[in-house]
Amino acid sequence: MDKMLEKFEGSILGLSIGDALGMPTEWFTKEEIAEKYGLIDNFVDPKNKFNGILKAGQYTDDTDQTIAILNSFDVRGFNNDIFIKELIKWYNNNPVGMGPTSTKAIEKLIEGDTTGCDSRTCGSSMRVGPLGLFYFGEYDKLKEITIKATKLTHNNDEAIAGALSIAFFVAESVNNVKSEKSIKRCAKFIEDVSYDFSEKILLINDLNSADEAYELFDTGLPAIECVPSAIATFLRTDTFKDGMISCVNAGGDTDSMGSMYGAIAGAYYGVLNIPELWIAGLQNKDLLVDLSKKLYKLRFKK
């Protein structure tokens, strides 16, 4: 398989695997996860708000919105107008797990209002992986596109900085970059959007483990918590599997943490380094592979 295709498939499948692995533990504390499950290292049925709604290996709105982004590319690249239509189509299909920000923002889109909501949450950060894949060699373009796509729903400086950070690290991973320099470059990339967020990113340099990141940043819904934690997990672990297990057992917004980590780490390690058991048990894996290939072909004009 072409190395770039491995990265594209790895990132998209990685994002969705993180979503599905983290879904059953969302909003449990680290201690509650240990009590209810021991250690999450494979797909399990949920005992949280998704109990009776979703099953092991199924994903949530993190993946649904990523699919909406994937469906919004054409021969010219990402198209925000198509993305609006995809979000509305998703909303009209009674999706599972849609957050209040996305709900309100899409209802505004239906009315023709594209100003989004003033929300600090990670609802855009969790879905922007494909933008980092497609624009991995064009950081200025990546920044412009990510800001526009984020503002449609999360029109808040911290939410935008979070989405930019994830997109940036996906792009770095496509370029095989995993270093302390990336932390400084990411902080510079977002400092004009949110200086406070850029300072949070720089703190990753002082950490020795993912657990230290969870203690320092927390793992809650605000982008300024879970985004640095997901990035730190990637930088402070050595395999896709180890980092993912760390994320989905950390407590808090575990499905989003898993999604963001999976998008970055999947792009870095490639699909061949993701456990086959996880790929085999994932909902709609064939669709996600097809969408990955479509994005790859559009990017490289194949």
N, C-alpha and C positions, 0 to 999 in steps of 0.2 A: 504493500500500500504506500502511496505517496506520503512523505513525511508531513506535508502541510494538511493533507486530508486527515491523517491521523490526529492532528491537533484540532482541526475543526470538529471532527466527530467526538474527540475526547472532551472538548469544552462543552458542547451541547448536551451530550449524554451525561457528562460530569455534573453539570448544573441540575439536570432533572433527577439524577440519582441522589444528589444532596437534598433536593426538595423532598423526595420520597422517603429517604432515610430519616430526615429530620421531622417529617410530618407527624409521626406518632408521639414525639416528645415535645412538640411546640408548647411553650409556656409552663412546662414543668421546670422545677429547679434541678440543678445537677444531682442533688440528693434524692429528689423524687424519682428521677430517671433511674438511678441506681436501685432504689427500693422496688420500683414497678417492673423493671426490665433486666436489672443487672447491668449489662453493657450492650448497647445497641451496636451490632456489627453486621447486621443484615436487616432486610425488610421485615417489619412486624406489623400486626394489626394495631390500630390506635386505641388508646385508652383515654384520650383527651376529648376535645370538642368534635373530633372527626369520628368518634366511635359510632359505628352503625352507618356511617356515610361513606367512608373510604376504607379500603383494605390494603394489606401489605403490598408494597410496590407501586401504589398509586400516588400521584403527585397533586399539587395544589395550584393556586393562582400564580405562583412563581414561574412554573413551567408554562402555564397557559399564556401568560403575558409575554414570555420569551418566544413562544410560538407565534404570537401576534407580531412581534418584531421581525421574526424570520420570514413571515409572510409579507412583509412590507418592503422587501428589496426587489428592485427590478434591474434592468441593464445599466441604469444610471447610478445605482447604489441605493441607499436607504431613502424611502419616500415617506415623509411625515403625513401627507394627506392619506396615503394608503393605511398608515398606522392608525390614524383616527378611525377609519372605517373598520379596521380589524378589532380595535378596542370596543367599538359599539356592537359589532357582531358578537364578540365574546360576552359582553354584558347581556345581550338579548337571549343568550342560550342558558340562562340560569346557572352561572358558574358556581363552583364550590370554593369557599374560602376567600371570596373577594373582600378586601378590607374597606373600611369606611371612606378613606381618602379616594381610592380608585372608584368606588361607587359614586361619590359626589362629583368627582372630576368627570367621569364618563357621562353622567347625567347632564353636566354642563356642555360637554362636547355634542351631545344629542341636540341641544338647543343652539349649537353654533358658537358656543363660548369656549375659546381655547386657552383661557388664562389659568386653568388648573386650580389647585388648592394650596394654601400655605401650610404645608405639612412637612415635618422634619424626618419623617419615617423613611425606611429603606425600600419602599415599594418600587422605585425605579432602579435602584442599585441591583436588585435581585434579577432584573430582566435584561440588562444591557450587555451581557456577554457577547452576543452576536455583533454588536457594534465594534467592540474591541477586536474581534476576529477580522472583520471586513476592512477596517481602517487601520490595521496594525502598523503600517508604514507611514501613516499620514496623521501625525498627532494633532496638528492644527484642525484638520478636517474632523477628526474624531471628537475633539472638544466641541466644535460647533454643532455637530449632529447630535451628540449626547445631550447637550444643554437644551436644544430644541425639543428633543423627544421626551426629556424629563419634565420640562415645564408644562407639557400638556396635562400632566396629572399632579406632579409634585413641584410647585413653583415656590421653592424655598431654598435659600443658599446652602444650607447644610445637606439637604436632600440631593441637590445638584452636585455638590462636592463629593458626596458619597458615590453617586453614579459615575462621575468622572474618575474616581479612584479605582473602582472595579474595572471600568472599561480600559483604563490605563494599564493595570496589571495584567489583564487578559492580553493586551497588545504586546506588553513586555514578554509574556510567556510564549506567544507565537514566535517572538524573536529569540527565544531560548535564554532570556535574561532573568536571573534570579539572584539579586545581590543587594547589598546595602545602598549602592548608588541608586537603585530603583526607588527606594524610600525617599531619598532627597529629591529625585526628579519628579516623583509624584507630588510631593509637597509643593514644589515649584509650579507644577502643572495646575494646581487647584487654588493657590494662595490668593489669586485675584477674585475668586468666587467666595471663598470662606477662609480667612486667615486662621481662625480658631481650628477649623478642620485640618488645615495643613500642619498646624502645630501638633495635633493629635497623631497624625501620620508619622511625624518625625520621632515621636516617642517610641515607636516600634524598634528603633535602633538600640534602645536601652534594654530590650527584653531578651531573655534567654529561652523562653518557652511559650507555647500557646496558652498554657494555664495562667502564666503571668499576664498575658494580654487580657484574658477574661476577667481577671481580678482588677486590672487597671481601667479598662474601657467599659466593662460589662458586656452583656450580650442581648440587650433589649431591642425593642423595635426602632428607636431613633437611629438614623444612619450613622451618627457620630459615635454610637456604641458598637453596633454589630459589624460595620464595615471595617474599621481598624482591626477588630478581633479576627475577622475572616482573613484579611490580608496577612496578619501576623501568623496565623495558623499555617498559611502557605509557606511563609519565609522561615518558620521555625520547626518544620517537619520535613522528612526526607522522602516520603512516598505518598502517592495519592491516597492509598488506603489509610495510612496512619493519620494524616491530616483530616480526612473525612470523619473517621471515628471520633477524633478529638472534638470536631465541630458539633456533631449531632448528639454528643453526650454532655455538652457544656451547659445546657439549660438555656431558657429564654427563647429567643426567636430562632429556634434550631433549624427550621426548614429554610429560612432565608440565609442563615449562616452557611448551611450546607450548599445552597444554590450558588452563593457568591464564591465560596471556596472552590466548589466543583468547576465553575466556569474558568477560574484562573488556573487551578492545578491540572484540570483536564487539558487545557491548551498547552501547558508546559510538559507534562508527562506523556500525553497522547493516549489514544483509546486503548492501545495494546497494554498499557500499564494500569488499566482499571480492572478490578476483579471481575472475571467473567460471570460469576454468580450474580453480581449486582446488575450487570447488563441484561442477563437472561431474565431476571425477575422484574424488570422495569416495565411499567405501563407504556404502551405505544412506542416501544423502542424502535420498531421499523420506521414509523413515521418520523421520529427524531433523527434517525440516520439519513433518511431521504432528504429532510430539510437541511441537514448539515452538508450533504453532497451538493444540493442546489446552491447553497451559499458559497461553497468552495468553487463551483463552476462559474458563478457570477463574478466572483472576486478575481479568478485567474483566467477568465474568458475561455473556459474549456468546453 
